[in-house]
Amino acid sequence: MGSSKPWLSPAPSYQPFESFWDTDEDAPGPRCAHTLTAVAPTKSHGPRLILFGGATAIEGGGGAGIRLAGVTNTVHSYDVLSKKWTKIKPAGEPPSPRAAHTAAAVGTMVVFQGGIGPAGHSTDDLYVLDMTNDKFKWHRVVVQGEGPGPRYGHVMDLVAQRYLVTVSGNDGKRVLSDAWALDTAQKPYAWQKLTPEGDRPSARMYATASARSDGMLLLCGGRDISGTIGALCNMSSCLMYGDLVLDDFLIAENSPAHSDSNSPAAISERALARNLDGSVSSGGSSSHDFPYLVRFMVSTCQHMLV
């Protein structure tokens, strides 16, 4: 029979439990116009994401527009396996603080180019964050001759595991539609302006691009001076550098809505099945088609760059 005076019952026993609060002090915090680049695992480290730069504040608003503020050049590494952020302080001279720049992974390195900072446009110099043997170090790459020039809001990726290709952006005077390539295996390094025939993508900034190892560069969305690019949702183009073949075809009615930020994850398997020899493979399960497929012919590019 239970006690009529429960407060006289024995008190429960407690055992200490070791725990800690994860404050995540190394996390980058809120920001925009930064880059987040996936880097493949190495013998000594698993896969990680490298975050660089960006703006930590936004000023203005309304009819006057907005202005990025708190532009930084900090580096943060996210370990995909442990799900932990680490703030990195690489050796060497870092790039200037910048936002709306581009980045691309090249082996155990991440290459950065362009952007805009507190003093205006960043130079078009290439900076490399070398992570060989997990020792982070900055290098400034010497590139000969004419290049893309200072710009922001452009895209860049490593095509065919060899060529850095940058497309479009804004040089402060106009929105651009040009394309440049740099052979990472050919020294001295030099940019080569690409001049393909056909109906190239219209001038744009803040687009998104993703490269495949077989030489296909996927370009989607963005905006021009009048607003969001909309024509891409009505037509898709497959541009082949080399034979200069342009294949236009209509996209299904359930194509992605107009957006400044188009996700590469929405790429259709059907679109990805377009072969480098010009044939088209059927199939695919995604409900979205990708606006632009740019075929980058490796053999032709080698001929152009040497």
N, C-alpha and C positions, 0 to 999 in steps of 0.2 A: 504494500500500500504506500502510495507516494506521500511525501512529507507535506503537511499543511502549510509549512513555512519554506517555500522554495529557495528563499535567500540563504537558508542554512545548508543547502546542498553543496557538495564539493564543487569548487570552481573548475572550469575546463582547463586542461593543460595546453600550453602553447610551445611550439618548437621554432627556433630561429630559422629563417629561410633566407639564403643568400640571393640577393637580387640587385639590379642596378637600373637606373634610369638612362635610357638611350637618348641623350639630348641631340645627337646628330650634329654636333658643332661644326663638323667639316662639310655639311651639306651646303650647296651653293646658294640656296635661298631663292626667293622669287626674282625672276628676270625675264627678259625677252631679247630677241634678235641675237641670241648666242648660237653656238654650234655644239652639237652633241654627236660625236663620231664613234662608231663601233670599231673596236680593235680586236682582231682575232687572238685567241690564246697562244701563249708561248710555252716553252718547256718549264719555265719557272712561275708562270702566272696564268690564271684563267682568263676568260673573255672579260672585257671591260669597256666602259663608255667614257670617253674623254670630253669633258665640257670646258669650253674656253670662251672668255669674253662675254659680251652682251651688255644690256642696260638694266640696271637695278631699280630704275624709277622712270616715271613718265610725267611730264609737265605739260600744262596747257590743256587744250580740249575745246570743244565747241567749234565755232566757225573758223577759228584761227588754227585749227589742227592741233596736233600733239608733237612734243619734242622728247626724244630719248634723253635721259639723264643718268647720272651715276654709271657711266660707261667704264668698264673694267677690263683688265687683262689677266684675271686670275684663272688658274687651272684646277679643275676638280676631276678626280677619277672615281668611277663607280664600279665596284667589283660585282659582277653579275651573280656570282655564286654565293658570296657572303652577304650581298645586298647592303653594302656599306659604302659611304662616300669617304674619300680621303682628299684633303686639300693638298695640292702638290706645289712645291716651290722649286722649279727646275733650275739647274745651273745655266749660265750663259745669259746673254742679253735678250730679254723678252721682246715680243712685238709691242707696239704702243697699244694703249686701251682702245678697243674697237667693238663695234656692233654691226650687224648686217653684213658680216664677212662670209667667207666660204672655207670649208675644210674637207679634206679627203684623206682616208687612211692609205698608206703605202707601206705594206709590211708591218714592221713594228714602229713605224713613224706616222705622225699626222702632219699634213701639210696645210698651211693657212695662207690665205691671200685676200687682199682688199679689205673693204669695210669702211666704216665712218666713225670718227671719234670726236673728242672735245674740240680738237683743232681743225676739224673738217675731214676731208677724205684721207684715208690711210694710203700709204704708197702701194704700188702694185708689187712690191717685193714679196718673195716667197719666204715664209718662215717654216722651219721644220721642228717639231717636237719629237726628239729621238728618245725612244724608250727601250733601247737595246740593253739587255741584262738588267732591266728594271731600274736603270739609272737615267732619270729624266734630265734632258739637256736641250736648250734652244740652239738652233743654228739658223743663220741667215743664208739663203741660197743665192749665189751669184748667177744671174741670168743675162745672157748677151742679147743685144739688139732690141728691137721694138717689141712691146708686149701689149696685153689688154689695157694697160693704163689703170689709174686709180678709178675704182667703181665700188658700188655697194648694191646689195639686193640681187646679186647674181648667183649662179649655181656652178658647182665644180664637182667632178667625181673622177675616179680612176677607171679608165676604160681599157678593157682587154688586159688588165693587170699590168699596164705599162704606161698609158698615155693619160696625163692630166688634161681634161677637157673642161673649159669654162665657157659658159654661155650667158648672154644677155646681161641685165643689170642696169644701173643708172650711174652716169659719170658726173652728175650734178648739173648737167645742161640738158640732157635728153635721156629717154629710155632707149636701151640698146637691143639689137637683135643679132649681134655678131657672135662668132664662135672661134675659140683659140685652142690649140693643143700643144702640149709640151711632152717630149719623149723623155721619160725618167731614166731610160737605159742608154741615152746618147749624150755624151759630153763633147764640148761644152753645152750646157743647157741653153735652150733657145725656144721662144714661143713661135709658133707658126699659125698665121691666120688662115682659117678654113674658108674656102669660097665655093661651097657646093651650089649646083644649079637647082632649079625647082622652086617650089613654093615653100620657102623656109618658114619656121614659126615666126609670128609677128613679134615686134619689140615688146619686152615685158621685164618686170622685176618681181622679186619675191615669189618666183616660181619654185617648183621642186623637181629634182632630177635624181635618178638612180641608175647606176651602171651594172651591167651583167658581165661576167668574166669572158663571155664569148664575143664581146664587141658591140653590144647593143646598149645605147643610152636612152633612157626613158625620161621624157620631159613633160611636165603637166602644170597647167594653171598659171597663176601669177596675176599681175595687174599692169595696166599701162597708166598714162596720165589721166585717163578718163574714168578709170575704175577697174573692176574685175574683168579679166579676159573671159569673154563668153563664146566667141566663135569656135573655140576648141571643143565645145560640147556638141557641135554639129558635124565636125569633120575630123578625121584622123589621118595623119600622114606618116608614111614610112620612107625615110630619107636615106638613101644609100650613097655614102661617100665612096667614090671609085667609079662605078658605072653611072653614077648620078641618076639613079632611077628613083622617081617619085611616084608612090602608089597611094592615091587618095581613096578613101572609102567611108561610107556613112557609119556612124556609131548607132548602136541600138538605142531605143527611146529611153531606156532606163539608165542612161549614162549619168555620171556624177553631177551633182548640182554645182553651180558656179561657186568657187571658193578661192580665197587667197591662199589657203593652206590645204593642198590636195595630198592625201596620204598615198605613198607608194604601195601601202598594203592593199589598196583597192585595185591593183593591177589585175587585169583579167588573165586567166590561164590561156584563154584563146588568143589574146594579144601577144602573150609571151611565146606562143607557138609559131610565130612568124619566123621562118628560117632565114639564115644568112644567104642562102643561094637564091632567094627570091620566092620560094614556094611558100604556101600557107598550109599549116596543119590545123585541122579542125579539132574541136573538143574544148573542154574547159567548163568550169562550174560557177565561176564568179558572175555576179549580175552587173558588174561594172566593166567597161572597156576603158583603156588608157588612151588619152588624147593623142600624144605624139610618140612615135617610135623612131629613133634616129639610129640608123645602122652605120657603124663606124668600122669601115673595112681596114683591118690591121695591115694587110699587105700594101694597100694604097697609101696608108698613113706613113708607113716606113719609107716609102718612095718619096713622099712629100717632105719628110723631115730630114732626110740625109742629103 
